[in-house]
Amino acid sequence: MVLNHYFTLVDKSFPQKQDLLKQGFRLTGPNSHKGQGTSAEFVLFPKNYFEYLWIDDVDASKNNLLKLYRRDQENACKYGLCFA
């Protein structure tokens, strides 16, 4: 298995965005994940990427296999690794 990307769940307002831009990172997006109830912006690298993900539609997120809405709770882990 090879690391494809790292993700972190952020607030819909994405307050970290300005800090990332100040540090020189370029963001792409936002992209909406149709049917998942989420959207994201990305920092791309040659072989992988960071994904900053937020919940747009809680009901759609609840019906999605990934159930990312569960990570939007106070004591839940907001980070994840995705392998290919």
Secondary structure, DSSP 8 states (H G I E B T S, - for coil): --EEEEEEE--TT-TTHHHHHHTT---EEEEEETTTTEEEEEEE-SS-EEEEEEES-HHHHHTSTT-GGGGGSTTS--EEEEE-
